Amino acid sequence: LQLNPELPSALLAHAGLLWTPAHGFPHAQVIAETQRAIAVAPNFGDAHGFLGAIYFHVGLLDQATGEFKRADEITPNNPAVQFHLGLMALFQRRYEEAAATMEKNVTGFVPASVENNIANALLYAGRAKEAKERIDQAKAQFEDEGGIMAGTQALLLAVAGDQVGAREKINEAIKTGEGFGHFHHTTYVIASAYARMKEPEPAMKWLKYTAANGYPNLTWFERDPNLENLRRNPQFLEWLNSLRPQFERFKSLAAAK
């Protein structure tokens, strides 16, 4: 960057280095940096894909979908882009489509994250038994990076009414995932499990942790079926409102590119 401040690949690399727990996931700064790369090189597919990932983390789901679609136009049939388009379908509540799309595009992804997302899509599609069988098999086969598969097991046990088993898996997820870079996805699943068990206090504790540590996905918090038991909780509603000013700033940044 000292040699060429407008070199797109360097701008994207710098954005990726910034977007870490060590730097506190500075979403606004990273959005601006990635937008600079795209301004210089509009057909930089990796930059569009990376920007899409940031956007969905902060709740800009429509904008994220747009970036992934643009990346798909530039680099057709890229499994990473296709997988994220499946994830966007999940966030847009097209669950069967989401499960099928993600299933076809798992190449190169961390299995724990893949299996968590597919299991969630199956759960939302009303296929909870299939989701549980899948995550149990995956956890026996793959390393549980970040503890997210144990967290998903906890969620599915909570859905099935097994609160003792769910709490055991929550403890396992926390022990496994502490220190993991994107632990915020695991903590979100933990919060969801507590919400399913109708335990608002620990659910709110982990939701607040999730948003404060890299994943303030307000739009999904507002529509996720797993959080349905919190919909009328005053603490939950107040917390959502506290996230809105930040969300609007991210939205303005996305519109200004």
Summary of the structure (lengths in Angstrom):
residues: 257
radius of gyration: 18.0
end to end distance: 20.7
largest distance: 59.3
contacts: 871
relative contact order: 0.09
helix: 77%
strand: 0%
